[in-house]
């Protein structure tokens, strides 16, 4: 029931962190 929400939240958090890291790397490459 509520066991799917925590995993989804973690997945979204990881995705956001990945995007942040990519954007940081792009800023460094500029």
mmCIF file as gemmi writes it, N, C-alpha and C atoms, coordinates in Angstrom:
data_model
loop_
_atom_site.group_PDB
_atom_site.id
_atom_site.type_symbol
_atom_site.label_atom_id
_atom_site.label_alt_id
_atom_site.label_comp_id
_atom_site.label_asym_id
_atom_site.label_entity_id
_atom_site.label_seq_id
_atom_site.pdbx_PDB_ins_code
_atom_site.Cartn_x
_atom_site.Cartn_y
_atom_site.Cartn_z
_atom_site.occupancy
_atom_site.B_iso_or_equiv
_atom_site.pdbx_formal_charge
_atom_site.auth_seq_id
_atom_site.auth_asym_id
_atom_site.pdbx_PDB_model_num
ATOM 1 N N . UNK Axp A 1 ? 0.842 -1.214 0 1 0 ? 1 A 1
ATOM 2 C CA . UNK Axp A 1 ? 0 0 0 1 0 ? 1 A 1
ATOM 3 C C . UNK Axp A 1 ? 0.88 1.268 0 1 0 ? 1 A 1
ATOM 4 N N . UNK Axp A 2 ? 1.554 1.508 1.116 1 0 ? 2 A 1
ATOM 5 C CA . UNK Axp A 2 ? 2.399 2.721 1.194 1 0 ? 2 A 1
ATOM 6 C C . UNK Axp A 2 ? 3.874 2.37 1.017 1 0 ? 2 A 1
ATOM 7 N N . UNK Axp A 3 ? 4.131 1.137 0.573 1 0 ? 3 A 1
ATOM 8 C CA . UNK Axp A 3 ? 5.534 0.734 0.399 1 0 ? 3 A 1
ATOM 9 C C . UNK Axp A 3 ? 6.067 1.172 -0.965 1 0 ? 3 A 1
ATOM 10 N N . UNK Axp A 4 ? 5.166 1.576 -1.866 1 0 ? 4 A 1
ATOM 11 C CA . UNK Axp A 4 ? 5.614 1.973 -3.201 1 0 ? 4 A 1
ATOM 12 C C . UNK Axp A 4 ? 6.008 3.453 -3.227 1 0 ? 4 A 1
ATOM 13 N N . UNK Axp A 5 ? 5.422 4.262 -2.339 1 0 ? 5 A 1
ATOM 14 C CA . UNK Axp A 5 ? 5.719 5.691 -2.35 1 0 ? 5 A 1
ATOM 15 C C . UNK Axp A 5 ? 7.175 5.981 -1.945 1 0 ? 5 A 1
ATOM 16 N N . UNK Axp A 6 ? 7.705 5.36 -0.883 1 0 ? 6 A 1
ATOM 17 C CA . UNK Axp A 6 ? 9.095 5.647 -0.487 1 0 ? 6 A 1
ATOM 18 C C . UNK Axp A 6 ? 10.077 5.333 -1.616 1 0 ? 6 A 1
ATOM 19 N N . UNK Axp A 7 ? 9.901 4.183 -2.262 1 0 ? 7 A 1
ATOM 20 C CA . UNK Axp A 7 ? 10.821 3.819 -3.356 1 0 ? 7 A 1
ATOM 21 C C . UNK Axp A 7 ? 10.705 4.83 -4.486 1 0 ? 7 A 1
ATOM 22 N N . UNK Axp A 8 ? 9.479 5.223 -4.82 1 0 ? 8 A 1
ATOM 23 C CA . UNK Axp A 8 ? 9.295 6.211 -5.906 1 0 ? 8 A 1
ATOM 24 C C . UNK Axp A 8 ? 9.971 7.514 -5.516 1 0 ? 8 A 1
ATOM 25 N N . UNK Axp A 9 ? 9.817 7.924 -4.258 1 0 ? 9 A 1
ATOM 26 C CA . UNK Axp A 9 ? 10.418 9.182 -3.802 1 0 ? 9 A 1
ATOM 27 C C . UNK Axp A 9 ? 11.944 9.087 -3.911 1 0 ? 9 A 1
ATOM 28 N N . UNK Axp A 10 ? 12.497 7.938 -3.49 1 0 ? 10 A 1
ATOM 29 C CA . UNK Axp A 10 ? 13.955 7.749 -3.567 1 0 ? 10 A 1
ATOM 30 C C . UNK Axp A 10 ? 14.408 7.803 -5.015 1 0 ? 10 A 1
ATOM 31 N N . UNK Axp A 11 ? 13.643 7.162 -5.908 1 0 ? 11 A 1
ATOM 32 C CA . UNK Axp A 11 ? 14.02 7.152 -7.323 1 0 ? 11 A 1
ATOM 33 C C . UNK Axp A 11 ? 14.018 8.581 -7.846 1 0 ? 11 A 1
ATOM 34 N N . UNK Axp A 12 ? 12.985 9.345 -7.522 1 0 ? 12 A 1
ATOM 35 C CA . UNK Axp A 12 ? 12.907 10.737 -7.981 1 0 ? 12 A 1
ATOM 36 C C . UNK Axp A 12 ? 14.062 11.554 -7.416 1 0 ? 12 A 1
ATOM 37 N N . UNK Axp A 13 ? 14.397 11.294 -6.155 1 0 ? 13 A 1
ATOM 38 C CA . UNK Axp A 13 ? 15.497 12.046 -5.543 1 0 ? 13 A 1
ATOM 39 C C . UNK Axp A 13 ? 16.806 11.738 -6.258 1 0 ? 13 A 1
ATOM 40 N N . UNK Axp A 14 ? 17.035 10.463 -6.536 1 0 ? 14 A 1
ATOM 41 C CA . UNK Axp A 14 ? 18.257 10.069 -7.251 1 0 ? 14 A 1
ATOM 42 C C . UNK Axp A 14 ? 18.299 10.705 -8.628 1 0 ? 14 A 1
ATOM 43 N N . UNK Axp A 15 ? 17.148 10.734 -9.302 1 0 ? 15 A 1
ATOM 44 C CA . UNK Axp A 15 ? 17.098 11.334 -10.638 1 0 ? 15 A 1
ATOM 45 C C . UNK Axp A 15 ? 17.447 12.82 -10.561 1 0 ? 15 A 1
ATOM 46 N N . UNK Axp A 16 ? 16.905 13.504 -9.551 1 0 ? 16 A 1
ATOM 47 C CA . UNK Axp A 16 ? 17.179 14.936 -9.391 1 0 ? 16 A 1
ATOM 48 C C . UNK Axp A 16 ? 18.676 15.142 -9.116 1 0 ? 16 A 1
ATOM 49 N N . UNK Axp A 17 ? 19.254 14.281 -8.296 1 0 ? 17 A 1
ATOM 50 C CA . UNK Axp A 17 ? 20.686 14.407 -7.992 1 0 ? 17 A 1
ATOM 51 C C . UNK Axp A 17 ? 21.521 14.201 -9.259 1 0 ? 17 A 1
ATOM 52 N N . UNK Axp A 18 ? 21.1 13.228 -10.082 1 0 ? 18 A 1
ATOM 53 C CA . UNK Axp A 18 ? 21.824 12.977 -11.332 1 0 ? 18 A 1
ATOM 54 C C . UNK Axp A 18 ? 21.768 14.208 -12.226 1 0 ? 18 A 1
ATOM 55 N N . UNK Axp A 19 ? 20.598 14.822 -12.33 1 0 ? 19 A 1
ATOM 56 C CA . UNK Axp A 19 ? 20.441 16.024 -13.174 1 0 ? 19 A 1
ATOM 57 C C . UNK Axp A 19 ? 21.318 17.143 -12.617 1 0 ? 19 A 1
ATOM 58 N N . UNK Axp A 20 ? 21.348 17.271 -11.294 1 0 ? 20 A 1
ATOM 59 C CA . UNK Axp A 20 ? 22.169 18.322 -10.672 1 0 ? 20 A 1
ATOM 60 C C . UNK Axp A 20 ? 23.642 18.107 -11.01 1 0 ? 20 A 1
ATOM 61 N N . UNK Axp A 21 ? 24.085 16.852 -10.909 1 0 ? 21 A 1
ATOM 62 C CA . UNK Axp A 21 ? 25.494 16.542 -11.197 1 0 ? 21 A 1
ATOM 63 C C . UNK Axp A 21 ? 25.811 16.829 -12.66 1 0 ? 21 A 1
ATOM 64 N N . UNK Axp A 22 ? 24.884 16.456 -13.551 1 0 ? 22 A 1
ATOM 65 C CA . UNK Axp A 22 ? 25.104 16.684 -14.99 1 0 ? 22 A 1
ATOM 66 C C . UNK Axp A 22 ? 25.191 18.186 -15.256 1 0 ? 22 A 1
ATOM 67 N N . UNK Axp A 23 ? 24.282 18.944 -14.664 1 0 ? 23 A 1
ATOM 68 C CA . UNK Axp A 23 ? 24.281 20.401 -14.894 1 0 ? 23 A 1
ATOM 69 C C . UNK Axp A 23 ? 25.583 21.005 -14.344 1 0 ? 23 A 1
ATOM 70 N N . UNK Axp A 24 ? 26.051 20.502 -13.196 1 0 ? 24 A 1
ATOM 71 C CA . UNK Axp A 24 ? 27.303 21.012 -12.622 1 0 ? 24 A 1
ATOM 72 C C . UNK Axp A 24 ? 28.46 20.708 -13.559 1 0 ? 24 A 1
ATOM 73 N N . UNK Axp A 25 ? 28.477 19.487 -14.108 1 0 ? 25 A 1
ATOM 74 C CA . UNK Axp A 25 ? 29.569 19.113 -15.022 1 0 ? 25 A 1
ATOM 75 C C . UNK Axp A 25 ? 29.518 19.982 -16.27 1 0 ? 25 A 1
ATOM 76 N N . UNK Axp A 26 ? 28.313 20.241 -16.77 1 0 ? 26 A 1
ATOM 77 C CA . UNK Axp A 26 ? 28.181 21.087 -17.959 1 0 ? 26 A 1
ATOM 78 C C . UNK Axp A 26 ? 28.7 22.487 -17.655 1 0 ? 26 A 1
ATOM 79 N N . UNK Axp A 27 ? 28.418 22.982 -16.453 1 0 ? 27 A 1
ATOM 80 C CA . UNK Axp A 27 ? 28.88 24.326 -16.085 1 0 ? 27 A 1
ATOM 81 C C . UNK Axp A 27 ? 30.415 24.333 -16.034 1 0 ? 27 A 1
ATOM 82 N N . UNK Axp A 28 ? 31.001 23.236 -15.562 1 0 ? 28 A 1
ATOM 83 C CA . UNK Axp A 28 ? 32.469 23.163 -15.499 1 0 ? 28 A 1
ATOM 84 C C . UNK Axp A 28 ? 33.054 23.106 -16.905 1 0 ? 28 A 1
ATOM 85 N N . UNK Axp A 29 ? 32.359 22.385 -17.81 1 0 ? 29 A 1
ATOM 86 C CA . UNK Axp A 29 ? 32.875 22.237 -19.176 1 0 ? 29 A 1
ATOM 87 C C . UNK Axp A 29 ? 32.862 23.57 -19.912 1 0 ? 29 A 1
ATOM 88 N N . UNK Axp A 30 ? 31.928 24.459 -19.56 1 0 ? 30 A 1
ATOM 89 C CA . UNK Axp A 30 ? 31.836 25.735 -20.291 1 0 ? 30 A 1
ATOM 90 C C . UNK Axp A 30 ? 33.111 26.518 -20.119 1 0 ? 30 A 1
